[in-house]
Amino acid sequence: MKVLVVTSTFPRWDSDTEPSFVFELCRYLCEQGMQIDVLAPHCHQARKYEQMDEVRVYRFSYFIHRWQNLAYQGGIMAKLRSHPTNYMQVPFFIVAQLFAVINRLRSEKYDVVHCHWLIPQGLVCVLARLLTGKKQTGLVCTSHGGDLFSLKNRIFVYLKRFITKNIDELYVVSNAMMDYALSLGINAEKISVKPMGVDLKYRFKAVETVQRDQNRIIFVGRLVEKKGVEYLLDAFNQVKLNHPDSRLLILGDGPLRQSLEMKSKMLGLHNSVQFMGGISSEELAAYYSSAGIAVVPSIITPSGDQEGLGLVIIEAMGCGCAVVATDLPAVRDVIDEKTGVLVQPGNANQLAEKLVFLINNRDYRKQIAVRGNEQVNSHFSWDNCGQRYYKALMEFKRD
């Protein structure tokens, strides 16, 4: 069976720091016997074609190579918000991606096209199938959160309805996304919940050789508005008053890094907060294993952007961390009051209070860490999540 995966987020090279969940799904499906071709944006220093494990990766150019700056390092929406000049690359990106998808469809006989994110990939793939007349080729889309929750003006709502009307199936990664999709009037028969998985068997598990520092708090994620790191710094400033020895490790990169580093210095936290930059997924488990608490302070932005699921919660729990997360609808698919600690989004005072509580109560912290680990291993391993995608995609296999 042949599957074409169209995405705007994918590792650019080995040991890249970009989110790897699309690649992990592709690799799992290859292990089940599928042929997976990936079409992703090109960027400076990346190869135009390569094979990563068993996955064949094609990268399309959309602007002058050295200046291609729309995808990666925070994502398209974050790039547009932080640098409005990037808007000039949007039409070039969409047209180039459209021609690249058409070229793939004419070069190979795919059973199904699996696009990630409704906009722009969903729109591009719908247009490509219409223009090539490949109606016999299945078309499914996985929405990851921001593409569904944000972009709320009439034009984008119309586009979402147009896309979902012209694809065969829509997969969303949480029940909260399912509810929101239904509120837009999207056909319920086309929607199903299929979360991304995490490699909890080999990669995201506690590293026994790493000493866990009970005074270390860790954050992992893109440094963009919806991740709520600004509130985390305010909260950690209060934590330091009670626990001067506590340390905060911030892993990730993005357009807000410079302003967040400046805020850390203004609060006098520069000796207690470390900005580590992007870390490859291969290295993350050791960092998680070195921390007593993982914090996920995500918020809902004014545009409506928010978490679609919260894979970093799953990664942290897999590595034995106690987790403090903000109480967002999608996050509750992963964590509740028995498996972690929930706080109100954007409430720095409450976040500080709960962090201090966990630092002071080591036994309770260990209890929720154990329960959280059991929860994610039973629901979010690739053996579980990958099989859902495998069975769904196999329905499009031609005889």
C-alpha positions, 0 to 999 in steps of 0.5 A: 500500500502506498501513502503520500503524506503532506506536511509542513512540520517534519525533521529537516535532517538527522537529530533535528530539533523540529517536532517529530510526531509526523515522522514517528507515525510514518516510521510506524506505518512503514514497519507495518508494511506500508510505503510512505512518501513524505512531501515537506517544505525545503529549507536552507541546508536540508536535502531535496530528497532523502530516505529517513529510515524507510520513509522517502522524503521529498522537499519542495522549494517555494522561495529563494533557498536562503530566504525560505523562512515560512515553515519550521522553528515555531510553525507557520502561524507563529512565523507570520505573527512575529514577522509579518514580512513572511506573509509575502511568502505565503502565496509562493508556498501554497502554489509551490506545494500545490505543484509538488503534490500534483507532481507526486500524484502524477509520478506515483499511484498512491492509495491515499493522501494523508495531509497534516493540518487543514490549512494550508495542506488540506486545501492544497491536497483538495485542489490537487485531487480536483485538478488531477482527477484522481478521485480514486485516490483517498484523501484524509487529513489530521488536524492538530489543533491550531489549524482548527481552533484558530483562523476564525474569520468567515473566510477561513471557516468557509475554507475549513468547511470546503476542505472537510466536504471534499476529503474522505475523512477528518482525524482530530487528536482530541475529543475537544477538537471533535466537539469544536469541529462538530460546532462548525457544522462539519459532518460527524460521519467524517470525523474521528479522534486519533491522537498522535502517539509517543515512543514510550517503549524505547525513547521516552522512558526514564533513563536509569543512569540519570540522577533526578534533581528534585529541585529542577523544573522543566519546560519543553516546547516551542517558544510561541504565545500559546505555550504560556512561557511568559506566565511560567517565568512570572510563576517561577519568580514566586517559586524562588521566594520559597525555594531559592535552590530551584532551577527552571530548564527551558528546552525549545526555540521559537520567535519569542525566545529573545523576549523571554530571555530578556524578561528572565533577566529583568526578573533577576532569574538569569542564574536560575533559568536556563534557555537550552534552545532546541533539543533533538528528540533523542536527547529529550528523555535524559533531560526529562529524567533529570527533572522532578517536575515538568510544567506545561503552562499553555494558554488560549491565545486571543486568536483562539489558538490552543493545544490540540492534545499536548504530546509533551505531557505524554513524553514527560509522564513516560519519563517519570516526571510529575506534571503540572499543566493548565486545564485546557479542554484538549489537555484533559484527554491526557491528564486529570487530577489523579495523574497530575496537577491542573491550574487555570490558564494564564494564572501565574499565582496559582501555577506558582502555588502548585509548583511550591506544593509539589516541591514540598510534597515529594511523596505525592509527587511520586504518586502522580508520576507513577499514575501518569506513567501508567496512564500514558503507557496504556493509551498513547504508545505507538502500539495503540495510536499507530494501529488506529491510523494503520487500520483507517488508512488500510481501508483505502487500499486498492485491490 
